Amino acid sequence: MSIDYLIQIVQSKITILKNAKNQAFANGDLQMLNTIDTELLENQNTLSQLNMLLEMQKAAAAANSTTAEVVATAVEAIQNPTQGPSASAVINGYDISAYATDALYEQKIQTIINGMPSFGAVGDIDRYIQNAVAGAPVTGDMVLGATSQYGVDIPLTMAIMELDSRFGTVGIGASTFNPGNIGNTGTTTQAFGSWAEGVSAVAEWLSRHHAGTAPAAPPPVVNAPTPNPTPAPTPSPIPPTNTPTPSVEASTSTPPTDTATSTPPIDTSVPVNSSTSTPADSDTSTSTPISLGRQSRSRNIG
């Protein structure tokens, strides 16, 4: 008997129990309500385990492994707990340890990612989704738009939606436009207005859980006293430079004229005539030179 067939049986049983619960509520039969609630909870738990086993088989097939090996790896991880997010909880740079309560959740996500091809275009994402679950409402455009908006990893975003709701086809997410079960805790339900909004919710959650990259607090703003600016030294005034303008002599240069009359030097040395001239009227006086004084012209006085 296949797991898919068992899942269908349990789902049918759950539907019958829900109808019976509504009938008991209408009749006011509290004892019957309590009995149905207990049985309904057991069947929902069984359905969850069957879905988990089915996903493990698919993950093992995608990783070219066996279900037993996947289980053994998970058991080993449980027996060796670590403090804080373990290495397996950090996938593609994101800490998803708080995403789900399933102890094997990170291992399942990593196994799904290992079996994914590379996504180079929207068509590649569409083909992967439809090959995994034919008729799934999640599209490549939704995935690419959400991951581009929040800058998160495409394979991890898709692996979460594939594991949680088979891309919006099973579980509570199928009826709430919530392919990642964001906010669906079992006691509360989160519904979105469209599949695109549900895909964006997964990308937004991942954007807040980068591993070890909590947003740094902005540095405190300190109102430091503003220093008084030192006035710049006033430059000394520069005296204006008077460029001498060469003056033009309007007067005509006239060569000096020597108005002094050149007087030939007069020989002041008067020879003394030793011979005595005895004219007829002889004068016995001797001719003696007379000096007229210093710096004066000399003349002969006879």
NUKE-289949 format. One line per field, with one value per residue: x, y, z of N, C-alpha, C, O in turn; residue in three letters. Coordinates in steps of 0.2 Angstrom, whole numbers. Layout:
BEGIN
n.c1 X; ... .
n.c2 Y; ... .
n.c3 Z; ... .
ca.c1 X; ... .
ca.c2 Y; ... .
ca.c3 Z; ... .
c.c1 X; ... .
c.c2 Y; ... .
c.c3 Z; ... .
o.c1 X; ... .
o.c2 Y; ... .
o.c3 Z; ... .
resn ala; ... .
This chain:
BEGIN
n.c1 4; 3; 10; 4; -9; -13; -13; -24; -34; -34; -36; -49; -55; -54; -62; -74; -75; -75; -87; -96; -93; -98; -112; -113; -111; -122; -132; -129; -122; -111; -102; -100; -94; -82; -76; -75; -66; -55; -52; -51; -40; -30; -30; -26; -13; -8; -9; 0; 12; 12; 13; 26; 34; 32; 38; 51; 54; 53; 63; 74; 75; 77; 90; 97; 98; 93; 78; 81; 94; 92; 84; 93; 103; 96; 92; 105; 108; 99; 103; 115; 115; 117; 122; 113; 110; 113; 125; 118; 106; 109; 106; 111; 116; 106; 97; 87; 82; 71; 60; 52; 45; 48; 60; 68; 67; 77; 85; 77; 74; 87; 90; 80; 85; 97; 93; 89; 89; 99; 92; 89; 80; 63; 55; 62; 60; 46; 44; 51; 42; 30; 33; 36; 23; 10; -1; 0; -3; 7; 19; 33; 35; 29; 38; 51; 48; 46; 58; 67; 63; 65; 78; 83; 87; 83; 82; 81; 69; 60; 61; 56; 42; 39; 41; 32; 19; 18; 19; 7; -3; -7; -12; -15; -10; -15; -28; -27; -20; -6; 8; 20; 16; 17; 15; 5; 2; -4; -13; -17; -21; -15; -20; -18; -21; -19; -10; 3; 5; 7; 18; 27; 27; 35; 48; 50; 51; 63; 72; 74; 81; 95; 110; 119; 120; 114; 105; 115; 116; 112; 125; 127; 120; 130; 129; 141; 151; 151; 166; 173; 175; 191; 196; 200; 216; 218; 222; 236; 235; 239; 249; 245; 253; 262; 266; 278; 276; 284; 289; 287; 299; 294; 301; 314; 330; 343; 359; 371; 377; 392; 394; 404; 418; 432; 447; 463; 477; 486; 502; 510; 522; 534; 548; 563; 571; 587; 595; 598; 588; 592; 584; 581; 574; 578; 572; 576; 570; 566; 558; 546; 537; 520; 510; 492; 486; 479; 472; 468; 467; 483; 492; 502; 510; 517 .
n.c2 -6; 11; 26; 38; 33; 29; 42; 48; 40; 44; 57; 57; 51; 61; 71; 66; 65; 79; 83; 75; 81; 94; 91; 85; 97; 105; 97; 99; 90; 88; 78; 69; 79; 80; 68; 66; 77; 72; 60; 66; 74; 64; 58; 69; 71; 59; 60; 71; 64; 55; 63; 69; 57; 55; 66; 64; 53; 58; 68; 60; 53; 63; 67; 56; 46; 35; 33; 28; 32; 45; 46; 41; 51; 61; 57; 56; 69; 74; 67; 73; 87; 105; 121; 135; 141; 127; 120; 114; 121; 133; 138; 141; 154; 158; 158; 146; 140; 144; 143; 132; 119; 107; 95; 89; 98; 107; 98; 92; 103; 106; 94; 95; 106; 102; 93; 102; 110; 122; 139; 148; 156; 162; 153; 141; 140; 138; 126; 117; 118; 114; 101; 95; 97; 95; 108; 117; 132; 142; 152; 155; 168; 174; 169; 174; 188; 191; 186; 195; 207; 207; 202; 189; 171; 161; 146; 142; 149; 142; 129; 129; 132; 121; 111; 114; 116; 110; 118; 126; 117; 108; 105; 118; 129; 128; 133; 146; 154; 154; 148; 145; 143; 154; 160; 151; 142; 131; 134; 146; 155; 161; 171; 176; 188; 184; 172; 178; 187; 178; 171; 182; 184; 173; 176; 189; 185; 177; 188; 194; 185; 183; 174; 177; 190; 201; 217; 231; 242; 259; 271; 281; 297; 311; 326; 336; 350; 364; 370; 386; 395; 400; 416; 421; 427; 445; 451; 461; 478; 481; 493; 504; 502; 514; 517; 525; 537; 541; 557; 568; 579; 595; 605; 611; 605; 616; 618; 624; 641; 649; 663; 671; 681; 676; 679; 682; 676; 687; 691; 694; 695; 706; 711; 717; 730; 731; 739; 756; 768; 782; 794; 810; 818; 812; 801; 795; 785; 769; 756; 747; 732; 731; 723; 720; 713; 697; 685; 694; 702; 706; 720; 730; 744; 758 .
n.c3 0; -5; 1; -3; -5; 8; 14; 7; 13; 26; 25; 21; 32; 41; 35; 37; 51; 54; 49; 57; 69; 67; 67; 80; 87; 83; 89; 102; 109; 120; 125; 114; 106; 112; 111; 97; 94; 100; 93; 80; 82; 83; 70; 62; 67; 62; 48; 47; 50; 39; 28; 31; 30; 16; 10; 14; 7; -6; -5; -3; -15; -24; -20; -24; -14; 0; 9; 22; 24; 25; 36; 46; 46; 51; 64; 70; 70; 79; 91; 94; 99; 97; 103; 100; 83; 72; 61; 51; 51; 46; 30; 14; 18; 27; 43; 47; 58; 67; 59; 59; 69; 68; 70; 60; 50; 44; 38; 29; 21; 15; 8; -2; -9; -13; -23; -33; -49; -58; -59; -72; -78; -78; -84; -80; -67; -67; -74; -64; -53; -58; -62; -50; -43; -52; -59; -48; -40; -38; -46; -58; -60; -48; -39; -43; -43; -29; -23; -29; -25; -11; -10; -8; -7; -21; -23; -9; -5; -13; -9; 4; 2; -6; 4; 14; 9; -3; -14; -12; -13; -3; 14; 27; 21; 8; 7; 12; 4; 7; 4; 11; 24; 33; 49; 52; 65; 70; 80; 77; 62; 47; 33; 16; 3; -10; -20; -24; -14; -3; -7; -6; 7; 12; 7; 13; 26; 26; 23; 35; 42; 40; 42; 56; 53; 60; 59; 61; 75; 73; 74; 89; 90; 94; 101; 98; 104; 94; 87; 88; 74; 68; 64; 48; 44; 41; 26; 23; 17; 1; -6; -19; -34; -41; -57; -64; -76; -90; -93; -106; -113; -117; -121; -132; -133; -131; -137; -125; -125; -126; -120; -115; -118; -126; -120; -124; -114; -104; -103; -88; -84; -84; -92; -86; -92; -94; -101; -102; -108; -116; -120; -129; -120; -107; -95; -79; -73; -67; -75; -67; -64; -59; -47; -48; -39; -31; -41; -51; -66; -75; -80; -90; -84; -90 .
ca.c1 0; 7; 9; -2; -16; -14; -14; -31; -39; -34; -40; -57; -58; -54; -68; -80; -75; -77; -95; -99; -92; -103; -118; -114; -112; -129; -137; -127; -119; -104; -98; -98; -89; -75; -74; -73; -60; -49; -51; -49; -33; -25; -30; -22; -6; -6; -8; 6; 18; 13; 16; 33; 37; 32; 43; 57; 55; 55; 70; 79; 75; 80; 97; 100; 99; 87; 74; 84; 100; 90; 82; 99; 106; 92; 93; 112; 108; 95; 107; 121; 112; 122; 120; 112; 109; 118; 127; 113; 101; 111; 106; 112; 117; 100; 96; 79; 80; 65; 55; 47; 46; 50; 67; 71; 65; 82; 88; 73; 75; 94; 89; 76; 89; 102; 90; 86; 93; 100; 87; 92; 75; 57; 53; 65; 56; 39; 45; 52; 36; 25; 36; 35; 16; 6; -7; 2; -4; 13; 22; 39; 34; 29; 45; 56; 47; 47; 65; 70; 61; 68; 85; 84; 89; 78; 81; 78; 62; 55; 61; 51; 35; 38; 40; 27; 12; 18; 18; 1; -8; -9; -12; -18; -8; -18; -34; -26; -15; 0; 12; 25; 13; 19; 10; 1; 5; -8; -18; -19; -20; -13; -22; -16; -26; -17; -4; 8; 6; 9; 25; 31; 28; 41; 54; 51; 53; 70; 76; 75; 85; 102; 114; 124; 120; 108; 106; 119; 112; 116; 130; 123; 122; 132; 129; 147; 151; 154; 172; 172; 180; 197; 195; 206; 220; 216; 228; 239; 233; 244; 249; 245; 259; 262; 270; 280; 275; 289; 287; 290; 301; 292; 306; 319; 336; 347; 366; 373; 381; 397; 394; 410; 423; 439; 453; 470; 481; 491; 509; 511; 529; 537; 555; 566; 576; 593; 598; 595; 587; 593; 581; 583; 572; 579; 570; 581; 566; 567; 551; 545; 531; 516; 504; 486; 482; 478; 466; 466; 471; 489; 493; 509; 510; 523 .
ca.c2 0; 17; 32; 42; 30; 30; 49; 49; 37; 48; 64; 55; 50; 68; 75; 63; 67; 86; 83; 73; 87; 99; 88; 85; 104; 107; 94; 101; 84; 90; 72; 67; 83; 79; 61; 68; 81; 68; 56; 71; 76; 59; 57; 75; 69; 53; 63; 75; 60; 52; 68; 69; 52; 56; 71; 61; 48; 62; 71; 55; 51; 69; 67; 49; 42; 31; 35; 25; 36; 52; 46; 40; 57; 66; 54; 58; 76; 74; 64; 78; 94; 110; 127; 140; 138; 122; 121; 112; 126; 139; 136; 147; 160; 160; 154; 144; 136; 146; 143; 127; 116; 100; 94; 87; 103; 110; 93; 91; 108; 105; 88; 97; 111; 98; 90; 107; 112; 129; 142; 154; 160; 161; 146; 135; 139; 136; 119; 114; 118; 109; 94; 93; 96; 98; 112; 121; 139; 146; 152; 157; 176; 176; 168; 179; 195; 191; 186; 201; 213; 206; 200; 182; 165; 158; 139; 141; 151; 137; 123; 130; 132; 114; 106; 116; 115; 107; 124; 128; 112; 103; 108; 124; 134; 128; 136; 152; 158; 154; 142; 144; 143; 159; 162; 145; 138; 126; 137; 152; 154; 167; 170; 181; 189; 181; 168; 182; 189; 172; 170; 187; 183; 169; 180; 194; 181; 176; 194; 196; 180; 181; 170; 181; 197; 206; 224; 234; 248; 265; 275; 286; 304; 315; 333; 338; 357; 366; 374; 393; 395; 405; 420; 421; 434; 450; 452; 468; 481; 482; 500; 504; 503; 520; 516; 532; 538; 545; 563; 570; 586; 598; 610; 609; 606; 620; 618; 630; 645; 652; 670; 674; 682; 673; 684; 678; 678; 693; 690; 699; 696; 712; 710; 723; 732; 733; 745; 763; 772; 789; 799; 817; 820; 806; 800; 791; 780; 762; 753; 741; 729; 732; 718; 722; 709; 690; 683; 700; 702; 710; 725; 733; 751; 761 .
ca.c3 0; -5; 6; -6; -4; 15; 15; 5; 18; 32; 24; 20; 39; 44; 33; 41; 58; 54; 48; 63; 74; 66; 69; 87; 90; 82; 94; 109; 113; 122; 126; 108; 104; 115; 108; 90; 94; 102; 87; 75; 83; 81; 63; 59; 68; 58; 42; 47; 49; 33; 24; 32; 27; 9; 8; 15; 1; -12; -4; -4; -22; -27; -18; -25; -8; 2; 15; 28; 25; 27; 43; 50; 47; 55; 71; 72; 72; 86; 96; 95; 99; 97; 105; 95; 76; 70; 54; 46; 52; 41; 23; 9; 22; 31; 48; 47; 64; 70; 54; 60; 75; 66; 71; 54; 45; 40; 34; 23; 16; 12; 4; -7; -12; -17; -29; -38; -55; -58; -61; -75; -81; -75; -86; -77; -60; -68; -75; -58; -49; -62; -62; -43; -42; -58; -57; -42; -41; -37; -53; -58; -59; -41; -35; -45; -41; -22; -21; -31; -20; -4; -11; -5; -11; -24; -21; -2; -5; -16; -5; 10; -1; -8; 9; 19; 6; -10; -18; -11; -15; 2; 21; 28; 16; 1; 8; 15; 0; 11; 3; 16; 31; 38; 54; 54; 71; 73; 84; 73; 54; 43; 27; 12; -2; -16; -20; -24; -7; 1; -9; -4; 14; 13; 5; 18; 32; 25; 23; 42; 45; 37; 47; 59; 50; 62; 57; 66; 77; 70; 79; 93; 88; 99; 99; 100; 103; 87; 88; 85; 69; 69; 58; 44; 45; 36; 22; 23; 11; -4; -8; -26; -37; -46; -62; -67; -83; -93; -96; -112; -113; -123; -123; -136; -130; -135; -134; -122; -129; -122; -121; -113; -124; -125; -120; -123; -108; -104; -100; -83; -83; -88; -92; -84; -97; -91; -104; -101; -114; -114; -125; -128; -113; -104; -89; -76; -69; -70; -76; -62; -64; -53; -47; -46; -34; -33; -46; -55; -72; -74; -86; -90; -83; -92 .
c.c1 5; 6; 4; -9; -18; -16; -22; -36; -39; -37; -47; -59; -58; -60; -74; -81; -77; -85; -98; -98; -97; -110; -119; -114; -119; -134; -135; -125; -112; -99; -96; -93; -82; -72; -71; -67; -54; -47; -48; -42; -28; -25; -26; -15; -4; -5; -2; 12; 18; 15; 23; 37; 37; 37; 50; 59; 57; 61; 75; 80; 79; 88; 101; 102; 93; 84; 78; 90; 98; 88; 88; 103; 102; 92; 100; 112; 104; 99; 113; 118; 118; 118; 119; 111; 115; 120; 122; 107; 102; 111; 107; 113; 111; 99; 89; 78; 74; 59; 49; 49; 49; 58; 71; 70; 71; 85; 84; 74; 82; 93; 85; 81; 94; 99; 88; 91; 95; 94; 89; 87; 68; 54; 56; 62; 49; 39; 46; 46; 31; 27; 35; 27; 12; 0; -6; 1; 2; 17; 29; 40; 34; 35; 50; 55; 48; 54; 69; 69; 64; 76; 87; 85; 83; 77; 78; 71; 57; 55; 56; 44; 34; 37; 34; 20; 12; 16; 10; -5; -11; -9; -16; -16; -12; -25; -33; -21; -8; 4; 17; 23; 16; 14; 5; 4; 1; -14; -21; -17; -19; -15; -20; -22; -25; -11; 3; 10; 9; 17; 30; 32; 34; 47; 55; 53; 61; 74; 77; 79; 91; 106; 119; 125; 114; 110; 110; 115; 116; 120; 126; 125; 124; 132; 136; 147; 154; 160; 171; 178; 185; 196; 201; 210; 218; 222; 230; 237; 239; 244; 249; 252; 259; 267; 272; 279; 280; 287; 291; 292; 299; 297; 312; 326; 341; 354; 368; 378; 386; 397; 400; 415; 430; 444; 459; 473; 486; 497; 510; 518; 532; 544; 558; 571; 582; 597; 595; 595; 587; 590; 583; 580; 572; 576; 574; 577; 566; 560; 550; 538; 527; 510; 498; 482; 481; 471; 464; 470; 477; 489; 499; 507; 517; 525 .
c.c2 6; 22; 36; 39; 30; 37; 51; 46; 41; 54; 63; 55; 57; 72; 72; 65; 75; 87; 81; 78; 92; 97; 88; 92; 106; 103; 96; 95; 85; 83; 69; 72; 82; 73; 62; 72; 77; 63; 60; 73; 71; 58; 63; 73; 64; 56; 67; 70; 56; 57; 69; 63; 52; 61; 68; 56; 53; 65; 66; 53; 57; 69; 60; 45; 38; 35; 34; 30; 43; 52; 45; 47; 62; 63; 56; 65; 78; 72; 69; 85; 99; 116; 132; 137; 133; 124; 119; 117; 132; 136; 142; 154; 162; 155; 152; 140; 138; 146; 138; 123; 109; 99; 92; 93; 105; 104; 92; 97; 108; 99; 91; 102; 107; 94; 95; 108; 119; 133; 149; 158; 158; 154; 140; 134; 136; 128; 115; 113; 113; 102; 91; 92; 99; 102; 116; 128; 144; 146; 155; 165; 178; 175; 173; 186; 196; 191; 192; 207; 213; 204; 194; 177; 162; 150; 138; 143; 145; 131; 124; 129; 124; 110; 108; 115; 112; 113; 126; 123; 108; 107; 114; 129; 134; 132; 144; 157; 159; 148; 140; 143; 148; 161; 157; 141; 132; 128; 143; 151; 161; 166; 177; 182; 186; 176; 172; 185; 184; 171; 175; 187; 179; 173; 185; 191; 180; 182; 196; 190; 178; 179; 175; 188; 201; 213; 227; 241; 254; 268; 280; 293; 308; 322; 337; 346; 359; 371; 381; 393; 401; 409; 420; 427; 438; 451; 460; 472; 482; 489; 499; 505; 509; 519; 523; 532; 543; 551; 565; 578; 590; 603; 607; 611; 610; 620; 624; 634; 649; 659; 674; 675; 680; 678; 681; 680; 683; 691; 696; 699; 701; 712; 717; 725; 735; 739; 751; 767; 779; 793; 806; 819; 814; 806; 794; 785; 774; 759; 746; 738; 729; 726; 721; 718; 702; 689; 689; 699; 707; 714; 728; 741; 754; 767 .
c.c3 0; 0; 4; -4; 4; 17; 13; 10; 24; 31; 23; 28; 42; 42; 36; 48; 59; 53; 54; 69; 74; 68; 77; 90; 89; 87; 101; 113; 114; 123; 119; 105; 106; 112; 101; 90; 96; 96; 81; 75; 81; 74; 60; 61; 64; 51; 41; 46; 42; 28; 25; 29; 19; 7; 9; 9; -5; -11; -5; -12; -26; -26; -20; -19; -6; 8; 22; 30; 28; 34; 48; 51; 51; 63; 74; 74; 78; 92; 98; 94; 99; 100; 100; 88; 74; 63; 49; 46; 47; 34; 18; 12; 26; 37; 49; 53; 67; 65; 56; 66; 74; 66; 65; 48; 41; 36; 28; 18; 12; 7; -3; -12; -16; -23; -35; -43; -54; -62; -65; -78; -77; -78; -83; -70; -62; -70; -69; -54; -52; -62; -55; -41; -48; -55; -51; -44; -41; -44; -52; -57; -52; -37; -37; -43; -33; -20; -23; -27; -14; -5; -8; -10; -14; -22; -14; -2; -8; -12; 1; 7; -3; -2; 14; 16; -1; -15; -18; -13; -9; 9; 21; 23; 10; 2; 10; 10; 3; 10; 7; 23; 36; 43; 56; 59; 73; 77; 81; 66; 51; 36; 23; 7; -9; -15; -20; -17; -2; 0; -6; 4; 16; 12; 10; 24; 31; 25; 30; 45; 42; 43; 49; 56; 53; 61; 63; 68; 75; 76; 83; 90; 94; 97; 102; 99; 97; 89; 85; 80; 70; 63; 54; 44; 39; 32; 23; 17; 7; -7; -16; -29; -43; -51; -65; -74; -86; -96; -102; -112; -119; -126; -128; -133; -134; -132; -131; -126; -125; -124; -119; -119; -122; -126; -119; -117; -109; -100; -95; -81; -87; -87; -90; -89; -93; -94; -103; -107; -113; -120; -124; -121; -109; -97; -85; -72; -72; -70; -72; -63; -58; -53; -44; -41; -36; -37; -50; -61; -71; -81; -85; -89; -85; -88 .
o.c1 9; 0; 0; -13; -24; -20; -25; -41; -45; -41; -51; -65; -63; -63; -78; -86; -81; -88; -103; -103; -100; -114; -124; -118; -122; -139; -139; -125; -108; -93; -90; -89; -77; -66; -66; -63; -49; -41; -44; -38; -22; -19; -22; -10; 2; 0; 2; 17; 24; 19; 27; 42; 42; 40; 54; 65; 61; 65; 80; 86; 83; 92; 106; 107; 89; 87; 78; 91; 101; 89; 88; 105; 105; 93; 100; 115; 106; 99; 116; 120; 123; 112; 124; 110; 120; 117; 121; 103; 98; 116; 103; 111; 111; 100; 85; 72; 71; 54; 43; 55; 51; 62; 77; 72; 71; 87; 86; 74; 82; 96; 87; 81; 96; 103; 85; 97; 92; 91; 91; 88; 68; 51; 52; 61; 47; 35; 43; 44; 28; 23; 34; 26; 12; -4; -10; 2; 2; 18; 31; 44; 37; 37; 53; 59; 51; 56; 74; 73; 66; 79; 92; 85; 78; 71; 74; 67; 52; 50; 53; 40; 28; 33; 31; 15; 7; 12; 8; -10; -16; -5; -20; -20; -12; -27; -38; -19; -5; 4; 20; 27; 17; 8; 1; 9; 4; -20; -27; -13; -23; -13; -19; -26; -29; -7; 8; 16; 14; 20; 35; 37; 38; 52; 61; 58; 65; 80; 82; 80; 93; 106; 124; 130; 110; 116; 107; 112; 122; 118; 122; 131; 120; 135; 136; 144; 160; 159; 168; 183; 183; 197; 207; 207; 218; 227; 225; 238; 245; 239; 252; 255; 255; 273; 268; 281; 281; 282; 297; 288; 300; 297; 313; 327; 342; 355; 366; 382; 384; 400; 401; 416; 432; 445; 460; 473; 489; 497; 511; 520; 532; 547; 555; 576; 582; 601; 588; 599; 584; 594; 587; 584; 567; 576; 574; 580; 567; 556; 554; 533; 529; 507; 498; 476; 482; 467; 458; 476; 476; 487; 502; 503; 522; 530 .
o.c2 7; 22; 39; 43; 32; 39; 54; 49; 42; 57; 67; 57; 58; 75; 76; 66; 77; 91; 83; 78; 95; 101; 89; 93; 110; 107; 94; 95; 84; 84; 67; 70; 82; 72; 60; 71; 78; 63; 58; 73; 72; 56; 62; 75; 64; 54; 67; 71; 55; 55; 70; 64; 50; 59; 70; 56; 51; 66; 68; 52; 56; 72; 59; 42; 37; 39; 38; 32; 46; 56; 48; 48; 65; 67; 58; 67; 82; 75; 68; 88; 98; 117; 133; 131; 135; 128; 123; 117; 136; 132; 146; 158; 168; 149; 157; 137; 134; 148; 139; 123; 105; 104; 93; 91; 105; 106; 90; 95; 109; 100; 89; 101; 109; 93; 93; 108; 122; 130; 153; 164; 153; 151; 135; 129; 132; 124; 109; 107; 109; 97; 85; 87; 105; 100; 119; 130; 149; 141; 158; 168; 182; 179; 176; 190; 201; 195; 194; 211; 218; 204; 194; 178; 160; 148; 134; 140; 144; 128; 119; 126; 122; 105; 103; 113; 113; 111; 128; 125; 104; 113; 116; 134; 139; 134; 147; 162; 164; 143; 135; 143; 146; 163; 157; 137; 129; 125; 145; 147; 166; 162; 182; 178; 186; 177; 170; 185; 185; 169; 174; 189; 180; 172; 187; 194; 181; 182; 200; 191; 172; 182; 177; 191; 204; 215; 227; 244; 254; 268; 284; 294; 309; 324; 340; 349; 356; 376; 381; 392; 406; 407; 420; 432; 436; 454; 464; 469; 484; 491; 495; 510; 508; 519; 527; 528; 549; 552; 564; 582; 588; 606; 602; 616; 609; 620; 630; 632; 652; 661; 680; 671; 681; 681; 677; 686; 683; 689; 701; 704; 700; 713; 723; 721; 740; 742; 751; 768; 781; 795; 807; 822; 810; 811; 789; 781; 773; 761; 741; 742; 729; 725; 724; 719; 700; 693; 688; 697; 712; 712; 730; 744; 752; 770 .
o.c3 4; 3; 7; -3; 5; 21; 16; 11; 26; 35; 26; 29; 46; 46; 38; 50; 64; 57; 56; 73; 79; 71; 79; 95; 93; 89; 105; 119; 110; 121; 118; 101; 102; 111; 99; 86; 93; 94; 77; 71; 79; 72; 55; 57; 61; 47; 36; 42; 40; 23; 20; 26; 16; 2; 5; 7; -9; -16; -8; -14; -31; -30; -18; -19; -10; 12; 26; 35; 32; 38; 53; 57; 55; 67; 79; 79; 82; 97; 103; 89; 102; 100; 96; 88; 74; 60; 44; 41; 45; 33; 19; 9; 28; 36; 50; 53; 71; 67; 56; 68; 78; 64; 65; 43; 35; 30; 23; 12; 6; 1; -8; -18; -22; -28; -40; -42; -49; -66; -62; -80; -73; -74; -82; -68; -58; -67; -68; -51; -48; -62; -54; -39; -48; -51; -49; -49; -43; -47; -47; -54; -50; -33; -32; -41; -31; -16; -20; -26; -11; 1; -4; -16; -11; -21; -13; 2; -5; -12; 3; 11; -2; -2; 16; 19; -4; -19; -23; -15; -10; 9; 17; 21; 6; -4; 11; 12; 3; 14; 8; 28; 42; 40; 60; 57; 78; 77; 82; 64; 53; 32; 26; 6; -13; -10; -17; -16; 2; 4; -4; 6; 21; 16; 12; 28; 36; 27; 31; 51; 41; 48; 45; 57; 49; 61; 69; 64; 75; 82; 79; 89; 98; 92; 107; 94; 95; 92; 79; 81; 72; 57; 57; 45; 33; 35; 22; 11; 9; -10; -19; -26; -47; -50; -68; -78; -84; -100; -103; -111; -125; -132; -127; -131; -140; -126; -133; -130; -120; -129; -121; -123; -116; -131; -115; -115; -114; -94; -97; -77; -93; -82; -92; -90; -90; -91; -103; -111; -108; -125; -120; -117; -109; -93; -88; -69; -78; -66; -73; -63; -52; -58; -39; -39; -42; -36; -53; -61; -68; -86; -79; -93; -82; -90 .
resn met; ser; ile; asp; tyr; leu; ile; gln; ile; val; gln; ser; lys; ile; thr; ile; leu; lys; asn; ala; lys; asn; gln; ala; phe; ala; asn; gly; asp; leu; gln; met; leu; asn; thr; ile; asp; thr; glu; leu; leu; glu; asn; gln; asn; thr; leu; ser; gln; leu; asn; met; leu; leu; glu; met; gln; lys; ala; ala; ala; ala; ala; asn; ser; thr; thr; ala; glu; val; val; ala; thr; ala; val; glu; ala; ile; gln; asn; pro; thr; gln; gly; pro; ser; ala; ser; ala; val; ile; asn; gly; tyr; asp; ile; ser; ala; tyr; ala; thr; asp; ala; leu; tyr; glu; gln; lys; ile; gln; thr; ile; ile; asn; gly; met; pro; ser; phe; gly; ala; val; gly; asp; ile; asp; arg; tyr; ile; gln; asn; ala; val; ala; gly; ala; pro; val; thr; gly; asp; met; val; leu; gly; ala; thr; ser; gln; tyr; gly; val; asp; ile; pro; leu; thr; met; ala; ile; met; glu; leu; asp; ser; arg; phe; gly; thr; val; gly; ile; gly; ala; ser; thr; phe; asn; pro; gly; asn; ile; gly; asn; thr; gly; thr; thr; thr; gln; ala; phe; gly; ser; trp; ala; glu; gly; val; ser; ala; val; ala; glu; trp; leu; ser; arg; his; his; ala; gly; thr; ala; pro; ala; ala; pro; pro; pro; val; val; asn; ala; pro; thr; pro; asn; pro; thr; pro; ala; pro; thr; pro; ser; pro; ile; pro; pro; thr; asn; thr; pro; thr; pro; ser; val; glu; ala; ser; thr; ser; thr; pro; pro; thr; asp; thr; ala; thr; ser; thr; pro; pro; ile; asp; thr; ser; val; pro; val; asn; ser; ser; thr; ser; thr; pro; ala; asp; ser; asp; thr; ser; thr; ser; thr; pro; ile; ser; leu; gly; arg; gln; ser; arg; ser; arg; asn; ile; gly .
